[in-house]
Amino acid sequence: MNALMPQVPEALVSLVDPFGFGRAAVNYWHDAVERNVLYWDVMRQRGNEYLEHIEKSRPSVLGFEADIIMMGEDLPRPVNYELMRVHPPEGVEIDEQARPFVVVDPRAGHGPGIGGFKSDSELGVALRAGHPCYFIAFMPFPVPGQTVEDVVEAEVAFLRHVIELHPESEKPMVVGNCQAGWQIMMAAALEPDVFGPILIAGAPLSYWAGERGKAPMRYTGGMTGGSWATHLLSDLGDGVFDGAWLVQNFERLNPANTWWDKQYQLYANVDTEAERYLRFERWWGGHVVLGGEEIQYIVDNLFLGNRLSTARLVTSDGRRIDLRNVRSPVVVFCSKGDNITPPPQALGWVQDLYGGVEDIQANEQTIVYCVHDTTGHLGIFVSGSVSRKEHAEFTANMDYIDVLPPGLYETRVSTAAERPDAELIEREYLLEFETRDLDDLDEVVKRSDEDERRFATVARVSEINLGLYRQFMQPWVRALSTPESARWMRRMHPSRLGYRLLSDRNPLMTSLPVLADMVRRNRQPLAEDNLFRTFEDILSGQVSSSLDAWRVLRDSAVERLFLDIYGQPVLQSLAGLSGTPEARPRLPGAEPERRRFIERRQQELQTRVAEGGSHEAMMRSMIYVLGGAPATDGRNFRRLQASRAELEPGLRLADFKELLREQFFILKLDKEQALAAIPELLKDQSATEIDAHLAQIEHVLAASGELSERAAQRFERIKALFAKARPATRSRTPRSGGSSSSRNRKATVPASVSESAGKTQATEKKAEMGKAQAAESKASESKAASEKMSDGEPVAEKKAPTRRRAKPAPNQRKS
């Protein structure tokens, strides 16, 4: 293009334009024309890639090689899902004995593959950590008649197959993003035995929750009069629902980004942004369809009915889907910057189901949550920085999370280099855990009973409107809809049409690639300090701010209208709800039969306070010192795990987890009685063994640096209890026919603990030498006495006192 531009002598230019404004304007105009040509060429490529992508039978943006190992279409209740084994990148080795890692892709209008979109993703992090990785993907069109329950059962079948492939490994860790999160929680509530730790990222579970002014999407169902509109679109689609409608809802949440920022970012940096833009658009524009019955189930039972988080969802065969049945630790990852699944919707289910942390603990559930400060909805499971930091730490610490005692925890990820104890941290980041209660959680959820009454009214109104639609409109709509009309309606959707118009199938785009090639050959990017480019950036910021201001005005108006309409006492009464304030509904956990179960469990634990041996004493001591957990972060656990591997190589993680949870509950039930029983648990141990156990505890506690004042005081109490358990006098001759229990054999001190126990061993050695010298002296005295006997009278033989052998503790756990 430069060859076509007239050349002006430099001296003349300086004379005519001494301050350079004219030259800056010409250079800007030149650059703007070139950027326009390149921008529209990128949009043309986007359209071509869209058409190529949707014409595939299995379109996916998965960034790793994978093989299909199980098809959902082959199951008794067929679905359009499939299980894939993901191959690691070159140079990455996989440990087949490691815990399997399964990522379930969200099916919310877009195509599959976002969970493994790039190397810095959830799958990429797990592969680099050496885990066998699997991916549950889906095809663009549903199997006719498939339901949400069918998909849930298929995911359970996939996980059973993964367990069969890794019989020696722990149960798989399962990751569910967005829509896949609530789906795997349903599966885990129905079949808890096939799940290891669960990570749900940006997944809504409590759909009525939200802070006013920050959760506009939750008002959509009320402003459309309920789910009848969803049913109408499914009927017009001949029984299927176009996912492009869901994507359009997401785009409307942030008009500044949809209509301006995303496109201007490409235009302003078209030389460097094209590849990233096209790669993302390949997924964002890869719209899929859902079955009409599926989307209606989701809207009625979840988005409007909120039945999942309140244990009111029942399967077609009569099984209640109660999230309290999930036995695996649940990690909830959400973000304050997420306007699709804000933190209240990701965490509100905990308050919906439990009256307090005591209920969580009594139900033996472990719930961990992490709230990011800024990243958006997609950033939770797509952002490279989030993957390298949060997801990498979740993956590295998943075994530790798996053995956390029941309760509610908040976790934070800190940078090692910024901490005073950086020399004690082996990784770039540190994942720390703090216990929380429901009051702490309420600062995030901000529950409002008045708002919940409004959403309950929406649910009732939706049922009425849906019934009217089915009675009077549905027969006519279905009579007019055909497969061909449904196909054309999908093709003419605005979100799809924009891709088709800007592609090579449009004759008007024919000359664009030729012109773009010419520009690229002679491209001279504009200098960053160009005055007019600065004005362009300022103008762009003004446009974006204006659109953002309009969004705030629109959202506040919609929110005010929703609150006014559905807050009317008359409407609430017509919907079957009282218009006067009522007491908060009884929580599902307050049922009498559940209370009786908890009481029986407490009585059972009460009888086991003094049962066990040294393992129970050590674990109970560490939990007590650290205030309710075996560690404050992963460092303690990794050191404890290393010591456990040396002492008890045959002890499985599941057995270790059961030991830890039992000791946690015993301490929780009666702390003083549990501590008082520690000497009884150590009664069969020698002084050397007790000192070795205490040294191991100290070694594990030291992993995270100096103990707090409170923890140090608790540790002093543990030392006193261990000292009390030391036998005053005990023969060091090995007993014949030793006990078969591993608790009664001499403790082997791991190499990592030997330094801590050095002083104790030195003291014991001195004591042994002293006793040996005393025994030698006694022997010489005895010999002299026998030589002095002149009359032949025998010396009276002193009988050694009989030592009563200690009885082993009942129900000792065998290693």
C-alpha positions in Angstrom: 0.0 0.0 0.0 3.0 2.4 0.6 3.8 2.1 -3.1 0.4 3.7 -3.9 1.0 6.7 -1.6 2.6 9.9 -3.0 6.0 10.7 -1.6 6.7 14.2 -0.4 10.2 15.6 0.2 11.2 15.6 3.8 12.5 19.2 3.8 9.2 20.5 2.4 7.2 18.6 5.0 9.3 20.1 7.8 8.7 23.6 6.4 4.9 23.2 6.0 4.4 21.2 9.2 7.1 22.4 11.8 5.3 20.9 14.8 4.5 17.5 13.2 0.7 17.6 13.7 0.1 17.1 10.0 2.5 14.2 9.7 1.0 12.6 12.8 -2.5 13.0 11.2 -1.3 11.4 7.9 0.5 8.6 9.7 -2.6 7.9 11.8 -4.9 8.0 8.8 -2.6 5.6 7.0 -2.5 3.2 10.0 -6.2 3.4 10.5 -6.9 2.3 6.9 -4.6 -0.6 7.2 -6.0 -1.7 10.6 -9.5 -1.5 9.1 -8.5 -3.8 6.3 -6.8 -6.3 8.6 -9.7 -6.2 11.1 -12.3 -7.1 8.5 -10.0 -9.8 7.2 -9.8 -11.3 10.7 -13.6 -11.2 10.9 -13.8 -13.0 7.6 -11.4 -15.7 8.9 -13.7 -15.9 12.0 -16.7 -16.6 9.8 -14.8 -19.3 7.8 -13.6 -21.1 11.0 -17.1 -20.9 12.4 -18.6 -22.6 9.4 -15.8 -25.2 9.3 -16.2 -25.9 13.1 -20.0 -26.4 13.2 -20.0 -28.7 10.2 -17.8 -31.2 12.1 -19.6 -34.2 13.7 -17.5 -33.7 16.9 -16.4 -30.1 17.0 -14.1 -29.3 20.0 -11.5 -26.7 21.0 -9.7 -29.2 23.2 -6.0 -28.3 23.0 -4.7 -31.9 23.7 -4.7 -35.1 21.8 -7.4 -37.5 23.1 -9.0 -40.8 22.4 -12.7 -41.7 22.9 -12.8 -44.7 25.3 -16.5 -44.8 26.1 -19.6 -43.5 24.3 -22.7 -42.3 26.0 -24.7 -43.5 23.0 -24.0 -47.1 24.0 -25.5 -46.8 27.5 -28.9 -48.2 28.3 -30.2 -44.6 28.5 -28.2 -43.1 25.6 -26.9 -39.5 25.7 -24.7 -37.4 23.5 -21.7 -37.4 25.9 -18.4 -39.3 25.7 -15.4 -40.1 27.8 -12.0 -39.3 26.4 -8.5 -40.2 27.6 -6.3 -37.2 27.2 -2.7 -37.7 26.1 0.1 -35.6 27.7 2.2 -33.2 25.7 5.6 -34.4 24.6 8.1 -34.7 27.4 5.4 -35.1 30.2 5.3 -38.4 32.0 2.2 -39.8 33.6 2.1 -41.9 36.8 -0.7 -44.4 36.2 -0.8 -45.0 40.0 -1.6 -41.3 40.7 -5.1 -40.2 41.3 -7.1 -39.9 38.0 -8.2 -36.4 37.1 -11.6 -36.0 35.3 -12.8 -32.7 33.8 -16.5 -32.4 32.8 -17.1 -29.8 30.1 -20.0 -27.2 30.6 -22.9 -27.5 28.1 -24.5 -24.1 28.3 -24.8 -23.1 24.7 -21.1 -23.3 23.6 -19.3 -26.3 22.2 -16.9 -28.6 24.1 -13.3 -28.3 25.0 -13.0 -25.1 27.2 -11.6 -27.1 30.2 -8.6 -28.0 28.1 -8.6 -25.0 25.8 -4.8 -24.4 26.2 -1.7 -25.7 28.0 -2.4 -23.4 31.0 -5.7 -24.9 31.8 -7.2 -27.3 34.3 -6.2 -30.3 32.2 -2.8 -28.9 31.4 -2.0 -28.3 35.1 -3.1 -31.9 36.0 -1.1 -33.4 33.1 2.1 -31.6 34.2 1.5 -32.9 37.7 1.6 -36.5 36.3 -2.1 -37.4 36.7 -3.9 -39.6 34.3 -6.4 -37.2 32.8 -9.9 -37.8 31.3 -12.3 -35.4 29.6 -16.1 -35.8 29.5 -17.3 -34.0 26.3 -20.5 -33.8 24.3 -21.7 -33.6 20.7 -23.6 -30.7 19.2 -27.0 -32.4 19.1 -28.7 -34.3 21.9 -30.0 -37.9 21.6 -33.7 -37.7 21.0 -35.5 -38.0 24.4 -32.4 -37.7 26.6 -32.9 -36.0 30.0 -30.8 -34.3 32.6 -31.1 -37.5 34.7 -29.8 -39.6 31.8 -26.7 -37.3 31.6 -26.1 -37.6 35.3 -26.3 -41.4 35.1 -23.9 -41.4 32.1 -21.4 -39.4 34.1 -21.6 -41.9 36.9 -21.0 -44.7 34.4 -18.0 -42.8 33.0 -16.5 -42.5 36.5 -17.0 -46.1 37.2 -15.0 -46.9 34.1 -12.2 -44.6 35.1 -12.0 -46.4 38.5 -11.9 -49.8 36.7 -8.9 -48.5 34.7 -7.0 -47.4 37.8 -7.9 -50.0 40.5 -4.8 -49.2 42.6 -5.4 -45.4 42.7 -7.5 -43.2 44.9 -10.9 -42.2 43.6 -10.8 -39.7 40.8 -10.8 -36.0 41.3 -13.7 -34.5 39.3 -13.8 -30.9 38.0 -17.0 -29.4 36.9 -17.1 -25.9 35.3 -20.2 -23.7 35.2 -23.2 -25.9 34.2 -21.2 -29.1 34.6 -20.6 -28.2 38.3 -24.2 -28.6 39.4 -24.5 -31.6 37.2 -21.7 -33.5 38.9 -23.0 -32.4 42.3 -26.3 -34.1 41.4 -24.4 -37.2 40.4 -22.3 -37.2 43.6 -25.4 -36.9 45.7 -26.9 -39.9 44.0 -23.7 -42.1 43.8 -21.2 -40.7 46.3 -19.0 -43.8 46.2 -17.5 -43.1 42.8 -16.2 -39.6 43.5 -13.0 -38.4 45.0 -12.5 -34.7 45.7 -14.8 -32.4 43.7 -13.9 -29.0 42.3 -16.8 -26.8 41.0 -15.6 -23.7 39.3 -18.1 -20.9 38.6 -21.0 -23.3 39.1 -24.4 -21.9 40.3 -26.1 -24.1 42.9 -28.3 -21.6 44.8 -30.2 -19.7 42.1 -32.2 -17.2 44.2 -29.1 -16.0 46.0 -27.3 -12.8 45.1 -26.5 -9.3 46.4 -28.7 -6.5 45.1 -27.1 -4.5 42.4 -24.6 -7.3 41.5 -26.6 -10.2 40.2 -28.9 -9.0 37.4 -29.2 -12.3 35.6 -31.3 -13.8 38.5 -34.2 -11.5 37.6 -34.5 -12.7 34.0 -37.1 -15.5 34.8 -39.3 -13.1 36.7 -39.2 -10.4 34.0 -40.3 -12.9 31.3 -43.1 -14.3 33.4 -41.5 -17.6 34.1 -40.4 -20.6 32.0 -43.1 -20.5 29.4 -40.8 -18.5 27.1 -38.3 -21.3 27.2 -41.0 -23.8 26.3 -42.1 -21.6 23.4 -38.5 -21.5 21.9 -38.2 -25.3 22.3 -41.5 -25.8 20.5 -40.5 -23.4 17.7 -37.2 -25.4 17.5 -39.2 -28.7 16.9 -38.3 -30.0 20.3 -34.7 -28.7 20.7 -33.5 -25.4 22.2 -30.9 -23.4 20.4 -27.9 -22.7 22.7 -27.4 -19.4 20.9 -30.2 -17.9 23.1 -28.2 -18.7 26.2 -25.0 -17.2 24.7 -27.0 -14.1 23.8 -28.1 -13.8 27.5 -24.5 -13.9 28.6 -23.5 -11.3 26.1 -26.3 -8.9 27.2 -24.9 -8.9 30.7 -21.9 -6.8 29.6 -22.8 -4.7 26.5 -19.7 -2.6 26.7 -17.5 -5.7 26.2 -19.9 -7.4 23.7 -20.5 -4.4 21.4 -17.3 -2.4 21.8 -14.3 -3.5 24.0 -13.8 -7.0 22.5 -13.9 -5.7 19.0 -11.9 -2.5 19.7 -9.2 -4.6 21.4 -8.8 -6.6 18.1 -8.9 -3.4 16.0 -6.3 -1.5 18.1 -3.9 -4.5 18.3 -4.8 -6.4 15.1 -1.1 -7.3 14.4 -0.8 -9.3 17.7 -4.4 -10.1 18.8 -5.7 -12.0 15.8 -4.7 -15.5 16.8 -6.0 -15.2 20.3 -9.2 -13.6 19.2 -9.9 -16.3 16.6 -9.1 -19.1 19.0 -11.5 -17.9 21.5 -14.3 -17.1 19.0 -14.0 -20.7 17.7 -15.4 -21.8 21.1 -17.6 -18.8 21.8 -19.4 -19.1 18.5 -19.6 -22.9 18.4 -23.3 -23.0 19.4 -24.9 -26.3 20.3 -28.4 -27.2 21.0 -30.1 -28.8 24.0 -33.1 -31.1 24.2 -36.4 -29.2 24.9 -37.0 -31.5 27.9 -33.5 -30.9 29.3 -33.7 -27.1 29.2 -37.2 -27.1 30.7 -36.1 -29.3 33.6 -33.1 -27.0 34.2 -35.2 -23.8 34.2 -38.1 -25.1 36.2 -36.2 -27.0 38.9 -33.0 -25.0 39.2 -33.1 -21.5 37.8 -36.7 -20.8 39.0 -37.5 -23.5 41.5 -34.2 -23.6 43.3 -34.9 -27.2 44.3 -31.3 -28.5 44.1 -29.9 -26.5 47.0 -33.0 -27.2 49.2 -33.1 -31.0 48.8 -36.5 -30.8 47.0 -35.4 -32.4 43.7 -36.6 -35.9 43.2 -35.6 -38.2 40.3 -38.2 -40.0 38.1 -37.6 -43.2 40.1 -38.2 -41.6 43.4 -34.7 -40.9 44.7 -34.2 -37.5 46.5 -31.2 -35.5 45.3 -29.8 -34.2 48.6 -26.4 -32.5 48.4 -25.8 -33.6 52.0 -25.3 -37.1 50.7 -22.0 -36.0 49.0 -19.2 -37.7 50.9 -16.3 -36.2 49.0 -14.7 -32.9 49.9 -16.2 -30.1 47.8 -14.0 -27.2 46.7 -16.1 -24.2 45.5 -14.1 -21.7 43.4 -15.9 -18.5 42.5 -15.0 -14.8 41.9 -16.3 -11.4 42.8 -15.8 -10.4 39.2 -18.2 -13.1 37.9 -21.5 -11.6 36.9 -22.9 -14.9 35.6 -22.3 -17.0 38.8 -21.6 -14.5 41.6 -20.2 -15.9 44.9 -23.7 -15.9 46.6 -25.0 -18.3 43.9 -22.0 -20.5 44.2 -22.0 -20.7 48.0 -25.6 -20.1 49.0 -26.5 -23.8 49.0 -24.5 -24.2 52.2 -26.8 -21.9 54.1 -29.8 -23.5 52.4 -29.0 -26.9 53.7 -27.3 -26.3 57.1 -28.1 -24.3 60.2 -24.5 -24.1 61.3 -21.0 -25.6 61.0 -22.0 -28.2 63.6 -24.6 -29.6 61.1 -21.9 -29.8 58.4 -19.6 -31.7 60.7 -22.3 -34.0 62.0 -23.0 -34.8 58.3 -19.3 -35.5 57.8 -19.0 -33.1 54.9 -15.9 -31.0 54.1 -16.6 -27.8 52.2 -13.7 -25.5 51.0 -14.3 -22.3 49.2 -12.0 -19.8 47.5 -13.2 -16.4 46.3 -11.1 -14.7 43.7 -11.1 -10.9 43.7 -11.3 -9.9 40.1 -11.4 -12.6 37.4 -14.6 -13.0 35.3 -16.7 -16.0 34.8 -14.7 -17.5 31.9 -11.4 -16.5 33.7 -12.2 -19.0 36.5 -11.6 -21.9 34.2 -9.9 -20.4 31.1 -7.5 -17.7 32.4 -3.8 -18.8 32.2 -2.9 -16.9 35.4 -5.7 -18.5 37.4 -4.7 -21.9 36.1 -1.0 -21.4 37.0 -1.9 -20.2 40.5 -5.3 -21.4 41.9 -5.8 -24.5 39.8 -2.2 -25.6 40.2 -2.5 -25.3 44.0 -5.8 -27.1 44.1 -4.3 -30.0 42.1 -1.1 -30.1 44.2 -3.0 -30.1 47.5 -5.9 -32.4 46.6 -4.7 -35.3 48.8 -4.6 -32.9 51.7 -8.0 -31.5 50.9 -9.3 -35.1 50.8 -8.2 -35.8 54.4 -9.4 -32.4 55.9 -11.8 -33.1 58.8 -15.4 -32.2 58.2 -16.2 -28.5 58.4 -16.3 -25.3 56.5 -12.9 -23.8 55.3 -11.8 -20.8 53.3 -8.6 -21.1 51.4 -6.4 -18.4 50.0 -3.4 -18.6 47.7 -0.4 -16.4 48.6 2.8 -15.9 46.7 5.7 -17.6 48.5 8.2 -14.8 47.7 6.1 -12.3 49.5 5.9 -14.3 52.8 8.4 -14.0 55.7 8.7 -17.8 55.8 9.5 -18.1 52.1 12.5 -20.4 52.8 10.1 -23.1 54.2 7.9 -23.1 51.0 8.9 -25.5 48.2 6.5 -24.1 45.6 5.8 -20.7 44.0 2.5 -20.4 45.8 1.1 -21.5 49.1 -2.5 -22.7 49.7 -3.6 -21.9 53.2 -6.8 -23.0 55.0 -8.8 -21.2 57.7 -11.9 -22.6 59.5 -15.1 -20.6 58.9 -18.7 -20.6 60.2 -21.9 -19.6 58.6 -21.7 -16.0 59.9 -18.4 -15.6 57.9 -20.2 -17.2 54.9 -23.1 -14.8 55.2 -20.7 -11.9 54.5 -20.3 -13.4 51.0 -23.9 -14.7 50.5 -25.8 -11.8 52.1 -29.0 -13.8 52.4 -32.3 -12.0 52.3 -35.5 -13.7 53.3 -37.6 -10.9 51.6 -35.9 -11.5 48.3 -36.4 -15.3 48.7 -40.1 -14.7 49.1 -40.1 -12.8 45.9 -38.3 -15.6 44.0 -40.8 -18.1 45.5 -43.5 -16.0 44.1 -41.8 -16.0 40.7 -41.7 -19.8 40.8 -45.5 -20.0 41.5 -46.3 -17.5 38.8 -44.1 -19.4 36.4 -46.1 -22.6 37.1 -49.4 -20.8 36.4 -48.1 -19.2 33.1 -46.6 -22.5 32.0 -49.9 -24.3 32.5 -51.7 -21.6 30.6 -49.2 -21.8 27.7 -49.5 -25.6 27.5 -53.3 -25.4 27.5 -53.9 -22.7 25.0 -50.8 -22.0 22.9 -48.6 -25.1 22.7 -50.8 -27.1 20.4 -50.9 -24.3 17.8 -47.1 -23.7 18.0 -46.3 -27.3 17.6 -48.7 -27.7 14.7 -46.9 -24.8 12.9 -43.3 -26.0 13.6 -41.4 -28.4 11.3 -37.8 -29.6 11.3 -37.1 -27.4 8.3 -38.6 -24.2 10.0 -36.6 -25.0 13.1 -33.4 -25.3 11.1 -33.9 -22.0 9.4 -34.8 -20.3 12.7 -31.4 -21.5 14.1 -29.6 -20.3 11.0 -31.2 -16.8 11.1 -30.4 -16.3 14.8 -28.5 -13.0 15.1 -25.6 -14.6 16.9 -25.2 -17.2 14.1 -26.0 -14.9 11.2 -23.2 -12.5 12.0 -20.6 -15.3 11.4 -22.2 -16.4 8.1 -22.4 -12.9 6.6 -18.7 -12.2 7.3 -17.3 -15.3 5.6 -16.1 -16.3 2.1 -19.7 -17.5 1.4 -20.6 -13.8 1.1 -19.6 -12.6 -2.5 -18.9 -9.1 -1.1 -15.9 -10.5 0.8 -14.1 -11.8 -2.3 -11.6 -9.0 -2.6 -10.8 -8.6 1.1 -8.1 -11.4 1.4 -6.2 -9.9 -1.6 -6.2 -6.5 -0.1 -5.2 -7.8 3.4 -2.2 -9.6 1.9 -1.1 -6.4 0.3 -1.3 -4.6 3.6 0.6 -7.3 5.5 3.5 -7.2 3.0 4.0 -3.4 3.5 2.7 -3.0 7.1 4.2 -0.2 9.2 2.5 0.0 12.6 1.9 3.4 14.1 4.1 4.7 16.9 2.6 4.4 20.3 3.2 8.1 21.1 1.1 9.3 18.1 -1.1 12.1 19.3 -4.2 10.9 17.3 -3.8 7.3 18.5 -3.9 8.7 22.1 -7.1 10.5 21.2 -8.5 7.3 19.7 -7.9 5.4 23.0 -9.5 8.2 25.0 -12.6 8.1 22.7 -12.8 4.4 23.0 -12.7 4.6 26.7 -15.6 7.1 26.6 -17.7 4.8 24.4 -17.0 1.9 26.8 -17.9 4.0 29.8 -21.1 5.2 28.2 -22.2 1.6 27.5 -21.3 0.6 31.0 -23.3 3.5 32.4 -26.3 2.4 30.3 -25.8 -1.2 31.7 -25.9 0.1 35.3 -29.0 2.1 34.6 -30.7 -0.8 32.8 -29.9 -3.3 35.5 -31.0 -1.0 38.4 -34.3 -0.3 36.6 -34.9 -4.0 36.0 -34.0 -4.8 39.6 -36.3 -2.1 41.0 -39.2 -3.3 38.7 -38.7 -6.9 39.8 -38.6 -6.0 43.5 -41.7 -3.9 43.2 -43.8 -6.4 41.2 -43.0 -9.6 43.1 -42.8 -7.9 46.5 -46.5 -7.0 46.4 -48.4 -8.7 49.2 -51.5 -9.2 46.9 -49.5 -11.0 44.2 -47.8 -13.2 46.8 -51.2 -14.1 48.3 -52.6 -14.9 44.9 -49.6 -17.1 44.3 -50.3 -19.0 47.5 -47.8 -17.2 49.7 -48.6 -15.1 52.6 -48.0 -11.4 52.2 -46.9 -11.0 55.8 -43.4 -11.8 57.0 -43.1 -15.4 58.2 -40.4 -17.3 60.0 -37.6 -18.7 57.9 -38.6 -22.1 56.5 -37.3 -25.1 58.4 -34.0 -26.3 57.0 -33.8 -29.8 55.4 -31.3 -30.8 58.1 -33.7 -30.2 61.0 -35.8 -33.3 60.4 -36.2 -35.5 63.5 -34.8 -38.6 61.9 -31.6 -36.8 61.0 -31.2 -35.5 64.6 -31.6 -39.1 65.9 -28.9 -40.2 63.5 -26.6 -37.6 64.8 -27.3 -38.6 68.4 -26.6 -42.3 67.6 -23.3 -41.3 65.9 -22.3 -39.2 69.0 -23.0 -42.1 71.3 -21.0 -44.5 69.2 -18.0 -42.1 69.2 -18.3 -41.7 73.0 -17.5 -45.4 73.5 -14.4 -45.2 71.3 -12.5 -42.3 73.1 -10.0 -44.6 74.7 -9.8 -47.2 71.9 -6.7 -47.4 69.7 -3.0 -47.0 70.0 -0.1 -44.7 69.1 -1.5 -43.7 65.7 -4.7 -42.5 67.3 -2.7 -40.6 70.0 -0.5 -38.9 67.4 -3.3 -37.9 65.1 -5.4 -36.6 68.0 -2.5 -34.6 69.3 -1.8 -32.9 65.9 -5.5 -32.1 65.4 -5.7 -30.6 68.8 -2.5 -28.5 68.5 -3.5 -27.1 65.1 -7.0 -26.3 66.2 -9.2 -28.7 64.3 -7.1 -29.8 61.3 -4.1 -32.0 60.7 -2.4 -29.0 59.1 -2.7 -25.3 58.5 -1.6 -25.7 54.9 -0.2 -28.3 52.6 3.3 -28.2 54.0 2.3 -30.0 57.3 0.4 -32.6 55.4 3.2 -33.4 53.0 5.6 -33.9 55.8 3.0 -36.0 57.7 2.4 -38.0 54.5 6.2 -38.6 54.0 6.5 -39.8 57.6 3.5 -42.0 57.3 4.9 -43.5 54.2 8.1 -44.5 56.1 6.3 -45.7 59.2 3.3 -47.4 57.6 3.9 -48.0 53.8 0.8 -50.2 53.6 -1.6 -47.7 55.0 -3.9 -46.4 52.3 -5.0 -42.8 52.0 -8.6 -43.9 52.6 -7.7 -45.6 55.9 -5.6 -42.5 56.9 -8.6 -40.3 56.1 -10.9 -42.5 58.2 -8.4 -42.4 61.1 -8.2 -38.6 60.9 -12.0 -38.0 60.8 -12.6 -40.3 63.7 -10.1 -38.5 65.9 -11.5 -35.1 64.8 -15.0 -36.1 65.9 -13.8 -37.6 69.2 -12.1 -34.3 70.0 -15.1 -32.4 68.9 -17.4 -34.5 71.0 -15.5 -34.1 74.3 -12.2 -32.5 74.0 -11.1 -32.9 77.7 -12.0 -36.6 77.8 -10.3 -37.2 74.5 -7.1 -35.5 75.7 -7.2 -37.3 79.0 -7.3 -40.6 77.2 -4.0 -40.0 75.3 -1.8 -41.7 78.1 -4.1 -44.7 77.9 -3.6 -45.0 74.2 0.2 -45.0 74.7 0.2 -47.4 77.6 1.8 -50.2 75.6 4.7 -48.0 74.3 8.2 -47.8 75.7 9.8 -44.5 76.7 11.9 -44.6 73.5 8.8 -45.1 71.4 6.9 -42.3 73.1 9.8 -39.9 72.6 10.0 -40.9 68.9 6.3 -40.3 68.4 6.6 -36.9 70.1 9.6 -36.0 67.9 7.6 -37.0 64.8 4.7 -34.7 65.9 7.1 -31.8 66.4 8.7 -32.5 63.0 5.4 -32.3 61.3 4.3 -29.2 63.1 7.6 -27.4 62.2 6.9 -27.7 58.5 4.9 -24.4 58.4 7.2 -22.4 60.6 7.0 -21.3 64.2 3.8 -22.2 66.0 1.4 -19.5 67.1 1.2 -18.7 70.8 -2.0 -20.6 71.2 -0.7 -23.7 69.3 2.5 -23.6 71.3 0.5 -23.7 74.5 -1.5 -26.7 73.2 1.7 -28.5 72.2 3.1 -28.0 75.7 0.0 -29.8 77.0 0.5 -32.6 74.6 4.1 -33.0 75.8 2.9 -33.2 79.4 0.4 -36.0 78.4 3.1 -37.9 76.6 5.4 -37.5 79.6 2.6 -38.9 81.8 2.4 -41.9 79.5 6.2 -42.7 79.9 6.6 -45.8 82.1 8.6 -45.1 85.3 10.5 -48.5 85.1 10.3 -50.9 82.3 12.5 -53.8 81.2 14.1 -53.2 77.8 14.4 -56.9 77.1 12.3 -57.8 74.1 9.2 -59.7 75.0 8.8 -63.2 73.6 5.9 -63.8 71.2 5.3 -60.1 70.5 1.9 -58.7 69.7 0.7 -59.1 66.2 -0.6 -55.5 66.2 1.6 -52.9 64.5 0.8 -50.6 67.5 2.9 -52.8 69.9 6.0 -53.1 67.8 8.9 -50.8 68.3 8.5 -47.5 66.5 10.8 -46.9 63.6 11.8 -43.3 63.4 11.8 -41.8 59.9 15.1 -40.3 58.7 13.4 -36.9 58.6 12.6 -37.2 62.3 16.0 -38.6 63.5 17.5 -35.2 64.0 14.6 -34.0 66.2 14.8 -37.1 68.3 18.6 -37.0 68.6 18.7 -35.5 72.1 16.2 -38.0 73.4 18.2 -41.0 71.9 21.4 -39.6 73.4 19.7 -39.5 76.8 18.4 -43.0 76.4 21.9 -44.2 75.4 23.5 -42.7 78.6 20.8 -44.4 80.7 21.5 -47.7 79.0 25.3 -47.4 79.7 24.6 -46.5 83.4 22.4 -49.5 83.8 25.0 -51.8 82.2 27.7 -50.5 84.6 25.4 -51.1 87.5 24.6 -54.7 86.4 28.4 -55.4 86.0 29.1 -54.1 89.5 26.3 -56.3 90.9 27.7 -59.4 89.1 31.2 -58.9 90.6 29.7 -58.4 94.1 27.7 -61.7 93.7 30.8 -63.5 92.7 32.8 -62.3 95.7 30.0 -63.3 98.0 29.9 -66.9 96.7 33.6 -67.2 97.1 33.4 -66.2 100.8 31.0 -69.1 101.6 33.1 -71.5 103.8 30.4 -73.5 105.3 28.7 -74.6 102.0 25.4 -72.8 102.8 23.7 -71.8 99.5 22.9 -68.1 99.0 19.2 -67.5 98.9 18.2 -66.9 95.2 16.3 -63.7 94.7 13.3 -64.3 92.5 12.7 -61.7 89.8 9.4 -59.9 90.3 6.8 -61.0 87.8 5.8 -58.2 85.4 2.2 -58.2 84.4 1.8 -57.8 80.6 -0.3 -54.9 79.5 -3.5 -55.8 77.7 -3.8 -54.4 74.2 -6.5 -51.7 73.7 -9.7 -53.0 72.4 -10.4 -52.8 68.7 -6.9 -51.7 67.9 -6.6 -50.6 64.3 -4.4 -52.9 62.3 -1.9 -51.4 59.9 
